[in-house]
Amino acid sequence: MNEALTVEQIRSAYPDEWVLVGNPILGDADTIGSIVSKLQSGIVLYHSKDKREIAYKAKELTQNVERYACIFTGEALQNRRFWL
């Protein structure tokens, strides 16, 4: 399995992409906020410019991990809604 990367390393390696992160380590899980703001590190399972591609491959890629998260490494556009 791949090594865990920090969120800064993930953002620099995969700019403006959707990233499926396995076994994410979250900081301060008790505070309200998005997973992206809490993510400290994790294992990159897959990345793509297309979020649907991540969704199609997630089932097979997450079989060997306990938890996973999908994040976008770019800047969120104002007034844009992401439907999960």
mmCIF file of the N, C-alpha and C atoms, coordinates in Angstrom:
data_MODEL
# 
_entry.id   MODEL 
# 
loop_
_atom_site.group_PDB 
_atom_site.id 
_atom_site.type_symbol 
_atom_site.label_atom_id 
_atom_site.label_alt_id 
_atom_site.label_comp_id 
_atom_site.label_asym_id 
_atom_site.label_entity_id 
_atom_site.label_seq_id 
_atom_site.pdbx_PDB_ins_code 
_atom_site.Cartn_x 
_atom_site.Cartn_y 
_atom_site.Cartn_z 
_atom_site.occupancy 
_atom_site.B_iso_or_equiv 
_atom_site.pdbx_formal_charge 
_atom_site.auth_seq_id 
_atom_site.auth_comp_id 
_atom_site.auth_asym_id 
_atom_site.auth_atom_id 
_atom_site.pdbx_PDB_model_num 
ATOM 1   N N  . MET A 1 1  ? 0.844   -1.186 0.000   1.00 0.00 ? 1  MET A N  1 
ATOM 2   C CA . MET A 1 1  ? 0.000   0.000  0.000   1.00 0.00 ? 1  MET A CA 1 
ATOM 3   C C  . MET A 1 1  ? 0.887   1.247  0.000   1.00 0.00 ? 1  MET A C  1 
ATOM 4   N N  . ASN A 1 2  ? 0.380   2.315  -0.535  1.00 0.00 ? 2  ASN A N  1 
ATOM 5   C CA . ASN A 1 2  ? 1.130   3.565  -0.624  1.00 0.00 ? 2  ASN A CA 1 
ATOM 6   C C  . ASN A 1 2  ? 1.336   4.182  0.744   1.00 0.00 ? 2  ASN A C  1 
ATOM 7   N N  . GLU A 1 3  ? 2.285   5.095  0.809   1.00 0.00 ? 3  GLU A N  1 
ATOM 8   C CA . GLU A 1 3  ? 2.535   5.791  2.069   1.00 0.00 ? 3  GLU A CA 1 
ATOM 9   C C  . GLU A 1 3  ? 1.554   6.941  2.246   1.00 0.00 ? 3  GLU A C  1 
ATOM 10  N N  . ALA A 1 4  ? 1.337   7.309  3.493   1.00 0.00 ? 4  ALA A N  1 
ATOM 11  C CA . ALA A 1 4  ? 0.438   8.414  3.799   1.00 0.00 ? 4  ALA A CA 1 
ATOM 12  C C  . ALA A 1 4  ? 1.099   9.740  3.439   1.00 0.00 ? 4  ALA A C  1 
ATOM 13  N N  . LEU A 1 5  ? 0.309   10.634 2.859   1.00 0.00 ? 5  LEU A N  1 
ATOM 14  C CA . LEU A 1 5  ? 0.773   11.972 2.498   1.00 0.00 ? 5  LEU A CA 1 
ATOM 15  C C  . LEU A 1 5  ? 0.018   13.004 3.310   1.00 0.00 ? 5  LEU A C  1 
ATOM 16  N N  . THR A 1 6  ? 0.657   14.117 3.580   1.00 0.00 ? 6  THR A N  1 
ATOM 17  C CA . THR A 1 6  ? -0.031  15.214 4.248   1.00 0.00 ? 6  THR A CA 1 
ATOM 18  C C  . THR A 1 6  ? -0.961  15.885 3.247   1.00 0.00 ? 6  THR A C  1 
ATOM 19  N N  . VAL A 1 7  ? -1.890  16.657 3.748   1.00 0.00 ? 7  VAL A N  1 
ATOM 20  C CA . VAL A 1 7  ? -2.843  17.333 2.864   1.00 0.00 ? 7  VAL A CA 1 
ATOM 21  C C  . VAL A 1 7  ? -2.113  18.321 1.941   1.00 0.00 ? 7  VAL A C  1 
ATOM 22  N N  . GLU A 1 8  ? -1.041  18.930 2.415   1.00 0.00 ? 8  GLU A N  1 
ATOM 23  C CA . GLU A 1 8  ? -0.265  19.845 1.570   1.00 0.00 ? 8  GLU A CA 1 
ATOM 24  C C  . GLU A 1 8  ? 0.404   19.092 0.424   1.00 0.00 ? 8  GLU A C  1 
ATOM 25  N N  . GLN A 1 9  ? 0.928   17.898 0.711   1.00 0.00 ? 9  GLN A N  1 
ATOM 26  C CA . GLN A 1 9  ? 1.544   17.083 -0.331  1.00 0.00 ? 9  GLN A CA 1 
ATOM 27  C C  . GLN A 1 9  ? 0.504   16.613 -1.354  1.00 0.00 ? 9  GLN A C  1 
ATOM 28  N N  . ILE A 1 10 ? -0.676  16.274 -0.878  1.00 0.00 ? 10 ILE A N  1 
ATOM 29  C CA . ILE A 1 10 ? -1.749  15.849 -1.779  1.00 0.00 ? 10 ILE A CA 1 
ATOM 30  C C  . ILE A 1 10 ? -2.155  16.995 -2.688  1.00 0.00 ? 10 ILE A C  1 
ATOM 31  N N  . ARG A 1 11 ? -2.332  18.181 -2.123  1.00 0.00 ? 11 ARG A N  1 
ATOM 32  C CA . ARG A 1 11 ? -2.727  19.343 -2.925  1.00 0.00 ? 11 ARG A CA 1 
ATOM 33  C C  . ARG A 1 11 ? -1.671  19.725 -3.957  1.00 0.00 ? 11 ARG A C  1 
ATOM 34  N N  . SER A 1 12 ? -0.392  19.615 -3.600  1.00 0.00 ? 12 SER A N  1 
ATOM 35  C CA . SER A 1 12 ? 0.653   19.978 -4.566  1.00 0.00 ? 12 SER A CA 1 
ATOM 36  C C  . SER A 1 12 ? 0.827   18.909 -5.638  1.00 0.00 ? 12 SER A C  1 
ATOM 37  N N  . ALA A 1 13 ? 0.618   17.646 -5.294  1.00 0.00 ? 13 ALA A N  1 
ATOM 38  C CA . ALA A 1 13 ? 0.772   16.566 -6.274  1.00 0.00 ? 13 ALA A CA 1 
ATOM 39  C C  . ALA A 1 13 ? -0.421  16.461 -7.230  1.00 0.00 ? 13 ALA A C  1 
ATOM 40  N N  . TYR A 1 14 ? -1.609  16.805 -6.745  1.00 0.00 ? 14 TYR A N  1 
ATOM 41  C CA . TYR A 1 14 ? -2.828  16.656 -7.543  1.00 0.00 ? 14 TYR A CA 1 
ATOM 42  C C  . TYR A 1 14 ? -3.649  17.945 -7.517  1.00 0.00 ? 14 TYR A C  1 
ATOM 43  N N  . PRO A 1 15 ? -3.146  19.023 -8.128  1.00 0.00 ? 15 PRO A N  1 
ATOM 44  C CA . PRO A 1 15 ? -3.879  20.296 -8.089  1.00 0.00 ? 15 PRO A CA 1 
ATOM 45  C C  . PRO A 1 15 ? -5.173  20.232 -8.901  1.00 0.00 ? 15 PRO A C  1 
ATOM 46  N N  . ASP A 1 16 ? -6.198  20.846 -8.375  1.00 0.00 ? 16 ASP A N  1 
ATOM 47  C CA . ASP A 1 16 ? -7.508  20.947 -9.036  1.00 0.00 ? 16 ASP A CA 1 
ATOM 48  C C  . ASP A 1 16 ? -8.062  19.602 -9.454  1.00 0.00 ? 16 ASP A C  1 
ATOM 49  N N  . GLU A 1 17 ? -7.936  18.604 -8.576  1.00 0.00 ? 17 GLU A N  1 
ATOM 50  C CA . GLU A 1 17 ? -8.458  17.272 -8.859  1.00 0.00 ? 17 GLU A CA 1 
ATOM 51  C C  . GLU A 1 17 ? -9.258  16.759 -7.672  1.00 0.00 ? 17 GLU A C  1 
ATOM 52  N N  . TRP A 1 18 ? -10.102 15.780 -7.957  1.00 0.00 ? 18 TRP A N  1 
ATOM 53  C CA . TRP A 1 18 ? -10.790 15.041 -6.911  1.00 0.00 ? 18 TRP A CA 1 
ATOM 54  C C  . TRP A 1 18 ? -9.865  13.919 -6.483  1.00 0.00 ? 18 TRP A C  1 
ATOM 55  N N  . VAL A 1 19 ? -9.706  13.743 -5.171  1.00 0.00 ? 19 VAL A N  1 
ATOM 56  C CA . VAL A 1 19 ? -8.780  12.743 -4.643  1.00 0.00 ? 19 VAL A CA 1 
ATOM 57  C C  . VAL A 1 19 ? -9.522  11.857 -3.642  1.00 0.00 ? 19 VAL A C  1 
ATOM 58  N N  . LEU A 1 20 ? -9.417  10.547 -3.843  1.00 0.00 ? 20 LEU A N  1 
ATOM 59  C CA . LEU A 1 20 ? -9.968  9.581  -2.911  1.00 0.00 ? 20 LEU A CA 1 
ATOM 60  C C  . LEU A 1 20 ? -8.869  9.229  -1.921  1.00 0.00 ? 20 LEU A C  1 
ATOM 61  N N  . VAL A 1 21 ? -9.097  9.558  -0.647  1.00 0.00 ? 21 VAL A N  1 
ATOM 62  C CA . VAL A 1 21 ? -8.086  9.400  0.394   1.00 0.00 ? 21 VAL A CA 1 
ATOM 63  C C  . VAL A 1 21 ? -8.515  8.273  1.326   1.00 0.00 ? 21 VAL A C  1 
ATOM 64  N N  . GLY A 1 22 ? -7.637  7.282  1.485   1.00 0.00 ? 22 GLY A N  1 
ATOM 65  C CA . GLY A 1 22 ? -7.914  6.158  2.367   1.00 0.00 ? 22 GLY A CA 1 
ATOM 66  C C  . GLY A 1 22 ? -7.325  6.377  3.741   1.00 0.00 ? 22 GLY A C  1 
ATOM 67  N N  . ASN A 1 23 ? -8.006  5.853  4.751   1.00 0.00 ? 23 ASN A N  1 
ATOM 68  C CA . ASN A 1 23 ? -7.590  5.987  6.151   1.00 0.00 ? 23 ASN A CA 1 
ATOM 69  C C  . ASN A 1 23 ? -7.192  7.422  6.495   1.00 0.00 ? 23 ASN A C  1 
ATOM 70  N N  . PRO A 1 24 ? -8.097  8.373  6.269   1.00 0.00 ? 24 PRO A N  1 
ATOM 71  C CA . PRO A 1 24 ? -7.759  9.767  6.547   1.00 0.00 ? 24 PRO A CA 1 
ATOM 72  C C  . PRO A 1 24 ? -7.562  10.024 8.035   1.00 0.00 ? 24 PRO A C  1 
ATOM 73  N N  . ILE A 1 25 ? -6.586  10.839 8.334   1.00 0.00 ? 25 ILE A N  1 
ATOM 74  C CA . ILE A 1 25 ? -6.360  11.282 9.710   1.00 0.00 ? 25 ILE A CA 1 
ATOM 75  C C  . ILE A 1 25 ? -6.897  12.700 9.813   1.00 0.00 ? 25 ILE A C  1 
ATOM 76  N N  . LEU A 1 26 ? -7.886  12.863 10.682  1.00 0.00 ? 26 LEU A N  1 
ATOM 77  C CA . LEU A 1 26 ? -8.544  14.157 10.829  1.00 0.00 ? 26 LEU A CA 1 
ATOM 78  C C  . LEU A 1 26 ? -8.098  14.811 12.120  1.00 0.00 ? 26 LEU A C  1 
ATOM 79  N N  . GLY A 1 27 ? -7.922  16.111 12.072  1.00 0.00 ? 27 GLY A N  1 
ATOM 80  C CA . GLY A 1 27 ? -7.581  16.873 13.259  1.00 0.00 ? 27 GLY A CA 1 
ATOM 81  C C  . GLY A 1 27 ? -8.827  17.478 13.865  1.00 0.00 ? 27 GLY A C  1 
ATOM 82  N N  . ASP A 1 28 ? -8.920  17.465 15.170  1.00 0.00 ? 28 ASP A N  1 
ATOM 83  C CA . ASP A 1 28 ? -10.009 18.089 15.913  1.00 0.00 ? 28 ASP A CA 1 
ATOM 84  C C  . ASP A 1 28 ? -11.382 17.661 15.387  1.00 0.00 ? 28 ASP A C  1 
ATOM 85  N N  . ALA A 1 29 ? -11.652 16.391 15.502  1.00 0.00 ? 29 ALA A N  1 
ATOM 86  C CA . ALA A 1 29 ? -12.885 15.816 14.967  1.00 0.00 ? 29 ALA A CA 1 
ATOM 87  C C  . ALA A 1 29 ? -14.149 16.330 15.653  1.00 0.00 ? 29 ALA A C  1 
ATOM 88  N N  . ASP A 1 30 ? -14.017 16.967 16.821  1.00 0.00 ? 30 ASP A N  1 
ATOM 89  C CA . ASP A 1 30 ? -15.188 17.437 17.553  1.00 0.00 ? 30 ASP A CA 1 
ATOM 90  C C  . ASP A 1 30 ? -15.735 18.772 17.046  1.00 0.00 ? 30 ASP A C  1 
ATOM 91  N N  . THR A 1 31 ? -14.942 19.526 16.297  1.00 0.00 ? 31 THR A N  1 
ATOM 92  C CA . THR A 1 31 ? -15.413 20.820 15.805  1.00 0.00 ? 31 THR A CA 1 
ATOM 93  C C  . THR A 1 31 ? -16.219 20.646 14.533  1.00 0.00 ? 31 THR A C  1 
ATOM 94  N N  . ILE A 1 32 ? -17.115 21.562 14.318  1.00 0.00 ? 32 ILE A N  1 
ATOM 95  C CA . ILE A 1 32 ? -17.959 21.542 13.126  1.00 0.00 ? 32 ILE A CA 1 
ATOM 96  C C  . ILE A 1 32 ? -17.152 22.096 11.955  1.00 0.00 ? 32 ILE A C  1 
ATOM 97  N N  . GLY A 1 33 ? -17.279 21.442 10.831  1.00 0.00 ? 33 GLY A N  1 
ATOM 98  C CA . GLY A 1 33 ? -16.588 21.889 9.629   1.00 0.00 ? 33 GLY A CA 1 
ATOM 99  C C  . GLY A 1 33 ? -16.485 20.758 8.630   1.00 0.00 ? 33 GLY A C  1 
ATOM 100 N N  . SER A 1 34 ? -15.968 21.075 7.461   1.00 0.00 ? 34 SER A N  1 
ATOM 101 C CA . SER A 1 34 ? -15.859 20.070 6.426   1.00 0.00 ? 34 SER A CA 1 
ATOM 102 C C  . SER A 1 34 ? -14.666 19.152 6.665   1.00 0.00 ? 34 SER A C  1 
ATOM 103 N N  . ILE A 1 35 ? -14.704 17.995 6.047   1.00 0.00 ? 35 ILE A N  1 
ATOM 104 C CA . ILE A 1 35 ? -13.597 17.050 6.155   1.00 0.00 ? 35 ILE A CA 1 
ATOM 105 C C  . ILE A 1 35 ? -12.335 17.651 5.555   1.00 0.00 ? 35 ILE A C  1 
ATOM 106 N N  . VAL A 1 36 ? -12.482 18.414 4.491   1.00 0.00 ? 36 VAL A N  1 
ATOM 107 C CA . VAL A 1 36 ? -11.322 19.020 3.835   1.00 0.00 ? 36 VAL A CA 1 
ATOM 108 C C  . VAL A 1 36 ? -10.560 19.926 4.793   1.00 0.00 ? 36 VAL A C  1 
ATOM 109 N N  . SER A 1 37 ? -11.277 20.664 5.616   1.00 0.00 ? 37 SER A N  1 
ATOM 110 C CA . SER A 1 37 ? -10.607 21.563 6.558   1.00 0.00 ? 37 SER A CA 1 
ATOM 111 C C  . SER A 1 37 ? -9.974  20.815 7.726   1.00 0.00 ? 37 SER A C  1 
ATOM 112 N N  . LYS A 1 38 ? -10.439 19.593 8.007   1.00 0.00 ? 38 LYS A N  1 
ATOM 113 C CA . LYS A 1 38 ? -9.916  18.808 9.115   1.00 0.00 ? 38 LYS A CA 1 
ATOM 114 C C  . LYS A 1 38 ? -8.833  17.809 8.696   1.00 0.00 ? 38 LYS A C  1 
ATOM 115 N N  . LEU A 1 39 ? -8.767  17.497 7.396   1.00 0.00 ? 39 LEU A N  1 
ATOM 116 C CA . LEU A 1 39 ? -7.851  16.465 6.917   1.00 0.00 ? 39 LEU A CA 1 
ATOM 117 C C  . LEU A 1 39 ? -6.394  16.850 7.160   1.00 0.00 ? 39 LEU A C  1 
ATOM 118 N N  . GLN A 1 40 ? -5.655  15.941 7.788   1.00 0.00 ? 40 GLN A N  1 
ATOM 119 C CA . GLN A 1 40 ? -4.230  16.162 8.029   1.00 0.00 ? 40 GLN A CA 1 
ATOM 120 C C  . GLN A 1 40 ? -3.376  15.301 7.115   1.00 0.00 ? 40 GLN A C  1 
ATOM 121 N N  . SER A 1 41 ? -3.763  14.028 6.944   1.00 0.00 ? 41 SER A N  1 
ATOM 122 C CA . SER A 1 41 ? -3.011  13.138 6.059   1.00 0.00 ? 41 SER A CA 1 
ATOM 123 C C  . SER A 1 41 ? -3.858  11.932 5.706   1.00 0.00 ? 41 SER A C  1 
ATOM 124 N N  . GLY A 1 42 ? -3.360  11.153 4.739   1.00 0.00 ? 42 GLY A N  1 
ATOM 125 C CA . GLY A 1 42 ? -4.043  9.942  4.320   1.00 0.00 ? 42 GLY A CA 1 
ATOM 126 C C  . GLY A 1 42 ? -3.334  9.326  3.129   1.00 0.00 ? 42 GLY A C  1 
ATOM 127 N N  . ILE A 1 43 ? -3.817  8.186  2.705   1.00 0.00 ? 43 ILE A N  1 
ATOM 128 C CA . ILE A 1 43 ? -3.241  7.454  1.585   1.00 0.00 ? 43 ILE A CA 1 
ATOM 129 C C  . ILE A 1 43 ? -4.059  7.760  0.334   1.00 0.00 ? 43 ILE A C  1 
ATOM 130 N N  . VAL A 1 44 ? -3.409  8.225  -0.716  1.00 0.00 ? 44 VAL A N  1 
ATOM 131 C CA . VAL A 1 44 ? -4.111  8.524  -1.963  1.00 0.00 ? 44 VAL A CA 1 
ATOM 132 C C  . VAL A 1 44 ? -4.428  7.205  -2.662  1.00 0.00 ? 44 VAL A C  1 
ATOM 133 N N  . LEU A 1 45 ? -5.719  6.931  -2.805  1.00 0.00 ? 45 LEU A N  1 
ATOM 134 C CA . LEU A 1 45 ? -6.160  5.708  -3.467  1.00 0.00 ? 45 LEU A CA 1 
ATOM 135 C C  . LEU A 1 45 ? -6.377  5.932  -4.957  1.00 0.00 ? 45 LEU A C  1 
ATOM 136 N N  . TYR A 1 46 ? -6.853  7.132  -5.313  1.00 0.00 ? 46 TYR A N  1 
ATOM 137 C CA . TYR A 1 46 ? -7.140  7.443  -6.711  1.00 0.00 ? 46 TYR A CA 1 
ATOM 138 C C  . TYR A 1 46 ? -7.330  8.943  -6.837  1.00 0.00 ? 46 TYR A C  1 
ATOM 139 N N  . HIS A 1 47 ? -7.091  9.467  -8.021  1.00 0.00 ? 47 HIS A N  1 
ATOM 140 C CA . HIS A 1 47 ? -7.320  10.890 -8.281  1.00 0.00 ? 47 HIS A CA 1 
ATOM 141 C C  . HIS A 1 47 ? -7.782  11.069 -9.717  1.00 0.00 ? 47 HIS A C  1 
ATOM 142 N N  . SER A 1 48 ? -8.592  12.095 -9.931  1.00 0.00 ? 48 SER A N  1 
ATOM 143 C CA . SER A 1 48 ? -9.127  12.359 -11.256 1.00 0.00 ? 48 SER A CA 1 
ATOM 144 C C  . SER A 1 48 ? -9.689  13.775 -11.315 1.00 0.00 ? 48 SER A C  1 
ATOM 145 N N  . LYS A 1 49 ? -9.752  14.319 -12.516 1.00 0.00 ? 49 LYS A N  1 
ATOM 146 C CA . LYS A 1 49 ? -10.412 15.614 -12.720 1.00 0.00 ? 49 LYS A CA 1 
ATOM 147 C C  . LYS A 1 49 ? -11.937 15.445 -12.676 1.00 0.00 ? 49 LYS A C  1 
ATOM 148 N N  . ASP A 1 50 ? -12.400 14.228 -12.918 1.00 0.00 ? 50 ASP A N  1 
ATOM 149 C CA . ASP A 1 50 ? -13.831 13.933 -12.979 1.00 0.00 ? 50 ASP A CA 1 
ATOM 150 C C  . ASP A 1 50 ? -14.291 13.229 -11.702 1.00 0.00 ? 50 ASP A C  1 
ATOM 151 N N  . LYS A 1 51 ? -15.179 13.849 -10.970 1.00 0.00 ? 51 LYS A N  1 
ATOM 152 C CA . LYS A 1 51 ? -15.673 13.277 -9.715  1.00 0.00 ? 51 LYS A CA 1 
ATOM 153 C C  . LYS A 1 51 ? -16.436 11.976 -9.949  1.00 0.00 ? 51 LYS A C  1 
ATOM 154 N N  . ARG A 1 52 ? -17.129 11.874 -11.073 1.00 0.00 ? 52 ARG A N  1 
ATOM 155 C CA . ARG A 1 52 ? -17.881 10.655 -11.364 1.00 0.00 ? 52 ARG A CA 1 
ATOM 156 C C  . ARG A 1 52 ? -16.966 9.450  -11.520 1.00 0.00 ? 52 ARG A C  1 
ATOM 157 N N  . GLU A 1 53 ? -15.789 9.664  -12.071 1.00 0.00 ? 53 GLU A N  1 
ATOM 158 C CA . GLU A 1 53 ? -14.829 8.574  -12.210 1.00 0.00 ? 53 GLU A CA 1 
ATOM 159 C C  . GLU A 1 53 ? -14.430 8.025  -10.842 1.00 0.00 ? 53 GLU A C  1 
ATOM 160 N N  . ILE A 1 54 ? -14.241 8.935  -9.881  1.00 0.00 ? 54 ILE A N  1 
ATOM 161 C CA . ILE A 1 54 ? -13.927 8.524  -8.507  1.00 0.00 ? 54 ILE A CA 1 
ATOM 162 C C  . ILE A 1 54 ? -15.076 7.679  -7.948  1.00 0.00 ? 54 ILE A C  1 
ATOM 163 N N  . ALA A 1 55 ? -16.295 8.132  -8.166  1.00 0.00 ? 55 ALA A N  1 
ATOM 164 C CA . ALA A 1 55 ? -17.468 7.426  -7.644  1.00 0.00 ? 55 ALA A CA 1 
ATOM 165 C C  . ALA A 1 55 ? -17.572 6.023  -8.231  1.00 0.00 ? 55 ALA A C  1 
ATOM 166 N N  . TYR A 1 56 ? -17.291 5.870  -9.516  1.00 0.00 ? 56 TYR A N  1 
ATOM 167 C CA . TYR A 1 56 ? -17.376 4.556  -10.153 1.00 0.00 ? 56 TYR A CA 1 
ATOM 168 C C  . TYR A 1 56 ? -16.314 3.590  -9.637  1.00 0.00 ? 56 TYR A C  1 
ATOM 169 N N  . LYS A 1 57 ? -15.137 4.086  -9.331  1.00 0.00 ? 57 LYS A N  1 
ATOM 170 C CA . LYS A 1 57 ? -14.031 3.230  -8.918  1.00 0.00 ? 57 LYS A CA 1 
ATOM 171 C C  . LYS A 1 57 ? -13.922 3.062  -7.405  1.00 0.00 ? 57 LYS A C  1 
ATOM 172 N N  . ALA A 1 58 ? -14.662 3.844  -6.640  1.00 0.00 ? 58 ALA A N  1 
ATOM 173 C CA . ALA A 1 58 ? -14.521 3.851  -5.176  1.00 0.00 ? 58 ALA A CA 1 
ATOM 174 C C  . ALA A 1 58 ? -14.773 2.492  -4.542  1.00 0.00 ? 58 ALA A C  1 
ATOM 175 N N  . LYS A 1 59 ? -15.760 1.765  -5.010  1.00 0.00 ? 59 LYS A N  1 
ATOM 176 C CA . LYS A 1 59 ? -16.105 0.492  -4.376  1.00 0.00 ? 59 LYS A CA 1 
ATOM 177 C C  . LYS A 1 59 ? -14.941 -0.496 -4.428  1.00 0.00 ? 59 LYS A C  1 
ATOM 178 N N  . GLU A 1 60 ? -14.312 -0.624 -5.563  1.00 0.00 ? 60 GLU A N  1 
ATOM 179 C CA . GLU A 1 60 ? -13.198 -1.571 -5.675  1.00 0.00 ? 60 GLU A CA 1 
ATOM 180 C C  . GLU A 1 60 ? -11.930 -1.061 -4.992  1.00 0.00 ? 60 GLU A C  1 
ATOM 181 N N  . LEU A 1 61 ? -11.746 0.243  -4.938  1.00 0.00 ? 61 LEU A N  1 
ATOM 182 C CA . LEU A 1 61 ? -10.522 0.807  -4.363  1.00 0.00 ? 61 LEU A CA 1 
ATOM 183 C C  . LEU A 1 61 ? -10.542 0.903  -2.841  1.00 0.00 ? 61 LEU A C  1 
ATOM 184 N N  . THR A 1 62 ? -11.719 0.859  -2.254  1.00 0.00 ? 62 THR A N  1 
ATOM 185 C CA . THR A 1 62 ? -11.817 1.048  -0.801  1.00 0.00 ? 62 THR A CA 1 
ATOM 186 C C  . THR A 1 62 ? -12.041 -0.255 -0.034  1.00 0.00 ? 62 THR A C  1 
ATOM 187 N N  . GLN A 1 63 ? -11.858 -1.378 -0.679  1.00 0.00 ? 63 GLN A N  1 
ATOM 188 C CA . GLN A 1 63 ? -12.092 -2.660 -0.010  1.00 0.00 ? 63 GLN A CA 1 
ATOM 189 C C  . GLN A 1 63 ? -11.087 -2.934 1.101   1.00 0.00 ? 63 GLN A C  1 
ATOM 190 N N  . ASN A 1 64 ? -9.870  -2.435 0.978   1.00 0.00 ? 64 ASN A N  1 
ATOM 191 C CA . ASN A 1 64 ? -8.819  -2.740 1.955   1.00 0.00 ? 64 ASN A CA 1 
ATOM 192 C C  . ASN A 1 64 ? -8.543  -1.608 2.943   1.00 0.00 ? 64 ASN A C  1 
ATOM 193 N N  . VAL A 1 65 ? -9.436  -0.643 3.025   1.00 0.00 ? 65 VAL A N  1 
ATOM 194 C CA . VAL A 1 65 ? -9.262  0.461  3.966   1.00 0.00 ? 65 VAL A CA 1 
ATOM 195 C C  . VAL A 1 65 ? -10.474 0.539  4.886   1.00 0.00 ? 65 VAL A C  1 
ATOM 196 N N  . GLU A 1 66 ? -10.246 1.030  6.095   1.00 0.00 ? 66 GLU A N  1 
ATOM 197 C CA . GLU A 1 66 ? -11.342 1.135  7.062   1.00 0.00 ? 66 GLU A CA 1 
ATOM 198 C C  . GLU A 1 66 ? -12.262 2.314  6.750   1.00 0.00 ? 66 GLU A C  1 
ATOM 199 N N  . ARG A 1 67 ? -11.641 3.467  6.459   1.00 0.00 ? 67 ARG A N  1 
ATOM 200 C CA . ARG A 1 67 ? -12.398 4.688  6.185   1.00 0.00 ? 67 ARG A CA 1 
ATOM 201 C C  . ARG A 1 67 ? -11.811 5.358  4.960   1.00 0.00 ? 67 ARG A C  1 
ATOM 202 N N  . TYR A 1 68 ? -12.611 6.213  4.343   1.00 0.00 ? 68 TYR A N  1 
ATOM 203 C CA . TYR A 1 68 ? -12.104 6.962  3.200   1.00 0.00 ? 68 TYR A CA 1 
ATOM 204 C C  . TYR A 1 68 ? -12.872 8.269  3.057   1.00 0.00 ? 68 TYR A C  1 
ATOM 205 N N  . ALA A 1 69 ? -12.271 9.179  2.327   1.00 0.00 ? 69 ALA A N  1 
ATOM 206 C CA . ALA A 1 69 ? -12.891 10.481 2.075   1.00 0.00 ? 69 ALA A CA 1 
ATOM 207 C C  . ALA A 1 69 ? -12.554 10.910 0.659   1.00 0.00 ? 69 ALA A C  1 
ATOM 208 N N  . CYS A 1 70 ? -13.417 11.700 0.082   1.00 0.00 ? 70 CYS A N  1 
ATOM 209 C CA . CYS A 1 70 ? -13.184 12.262 -1.244  1.00 0.00 ? 70 CYS A CA 1 
ATOM 210 C C  . CYS A 1 70 ? -13.077 13.773 -1.084  1.00 0.00 ? 70 CYS A C  1 
ATOM 211 N N  . ILE A 1 71 ? -11.957 14.342 -1.551  1.00 0.00 ? 71 ILE A N  1 
ATOM 212 C CA . ILE A 1 71 ? -11.756 15.783 -1.415  1.00 0.00 ? 71 ILE A CA 1 
ATOM 213 C C  . ILE A 1 71 ? -11.438 16.400 -2.773  1.00 0.00 ? 71 ILE A C  1 
ATOM 214 N N  . PHE A 1 72 ? -11.690 17.686 -2.897  1.00 0.00 ? 72 PHE A N  1 
ATOM 215 C CA . PHE A 1 72 ? -11.297 18.450 -4.081  1.00 0.00 ? 72 PHE A CA 1 
ATOM 216 C C  . PHE A 1 72 ? -10.145 19.347 -3.674  1.00 0.00 ? 72 PHE A C  1 
ATOM 217 N N  . THR A 1 73 ? -9.034  19.289 -4.426  1.00 0.00 ? 73 THR A N  1 
ATOM 218 C CA . THR A 1 73 ? -7.836  20.007 -4.025  1.00 0.00 ? 73 THR A CA 1 
ATOM 219 C C  . THR A 1 73 ? -7.772  21.437 -4.556  1.00 0.00 ? 73 THR A C  1 
ATOM 220 N N  . GLY A 1 74 ? -8.697  21.819 -5.399  1.00 0.00 ? 74 GLY A N  1 
ATOM 221 C CA . GLY A 1 74 ? -8.698  23.183 -5.934  1.00 0.00 ? 74 GLY A CA 1 
ATOM 222 C C  . GLY A 1 74 ? -9.547  24.110 -5.077  1.00 0.00 ? 74 GLY A C  1 
ATOM 223 N N  . GLU A 1 75 ? -9.693  25.300 -5.554  1.00 0.00 ? 75 GLU A N  1 
ATOM 224 C CA . GLU A 1 75 ? -10.519 26.292 -4.874  1.00 0.00 ? 75 GLU A CA 1 
ATOM 225 C C  . GLU A 1 75 ? -11.976 26.083 -5.262  1.00 0.00 ? 75 GLU A C  1 
ATOM 226 N N  . ALA A 1 76 ? -12.844 26.050 -4.277  1.00 0.00 ? 76 ALA A N  1 
ATOM 227 C CA . ALA A 1 76 ? -14.269 25.912 -4.545  1.00 0.00 ? 76 ALA A CA 1 
ATOM 228 C C  . ALA A 1 76 ? -14.792 27.223 -5.117  1.00 0.00 ? 76 ALA A C  1 
ATOM 229 N N  . LEU A 1 77 ? -15.530 27.116 -6.194  1.00 0.00 ? 77 LEU A N  1 
ATOM 230 C CA . LEU A 1 77 ? -16.111 28.303 -6.802  1.00 0.00 ? 77 LEU A CA 1 
ATOM 231 C C  . LEU A 1 77 ? -17.253 28.826 -5.935  1.00 0.00 ? 77 LEU A C  1 
ATOM 232 N N  . GLN A 1 78 ? -17.385 30.130 -5.880  1.00 0.00 ? 78 GLN A N  1 
ATOM 233 C CA . GLN A 1 78 ? -18.475 30.732 -5.128  1.00 0.00 ? 78 GLN A CA 1 
ATOM 234 C C  . GLN A 1 78 ? -19.799 30.375 -5.790  1.00 0.00 ? 78 GLN A C  1 
ATOM 235 N N  . ASN A 1 79 ? -20.810 30.163 -4.969  1.00 0.00 ? 79 ASN A N  1 
ATOM 236 C CA . ASN A 1 79 ? -22.156 29.836 -5.419  1.00 0.00 ? 79 ASN A CA 1 
ATOM 237 C C  . ASN A 1 79 ? -22.249 28.536 -6.201  1.00 0.00 ? 79 ASN A C  1 
ATOM 238 N N  . ARG A 1 80 ? -21.298 27.644 -5.997  1.00 0.00 ? 80 ARG A N  1 
ATOM 239 C CA . ARG A 1 80 ? -21.354 26.344 -6.653  1.00 0.00 ? 80 ARG A CA 1 
ATOM 240 C C  . ARG A 1 80 ? -21.727 25.301 -5.612  1.00 0.00 ? 80 ARG A C  1 
ATOM 241 N N  . ARG A 1 81 ? -22.620 24.416 -5.982  1.00 0.00 ? 81 ARG A N  1 
ATOM 242 C CA . ARG A 1 81 ? -23.063 23.381 -5.064  1.00 0.00 ? 81 ARG A CA 1 
ATOM 243 C C  . ARG A 1 81 ? -22.565 22.036 -5.565  1.00 0.00 ? 81 ARG A C  1 
ATOM 244 N N  . PHE A 1 82 ? -22.044 21.240 -4.643  1.00 0.00 ? 82 PHE A N  1 
ATOM 245 C CA . PHE A 1 82 ? -21.602 19.896 -4.962  1.00 0.00 ? 82 PHE A CA 1 
ATOM 246 C C  . PHE A 1 82 ? -22.610 18.922 -4.368  1.00 0.00 ? 82 PHE A C  1 
ATOM 247 N N  . TRP A 1 83 ? -23.209 18.123 -5.195  1.00 0.00 ? 83 TRP A N  1 
ATOM 248 C CA . TRP A 1 83 ? -24.180 17.138 -4.743  1.00 0.00 ? 83 TRP A CA 1 
ATOM 249 C C  . TRP A 1 83 ? -23.455 15.827 -4.533  1.00 0.00 ? 83 TRP A C  1 
ATOM 250 N N  . LEU A 1 84 ? -23.598 15.283 -3.340  1.00 0.00 ? 84 LEU A N  1 
ATOM 251 C CA . LEU A 1 84 ? -22.926 14.022 -3.009  1.00 0.00 ? 84 LEU A CA 1 
ATOM 252 C C  . LEU A 1 84 ? -23.873 12.865 -3.067  1.00 0.00 ? 84 LEU A C  1 
# 
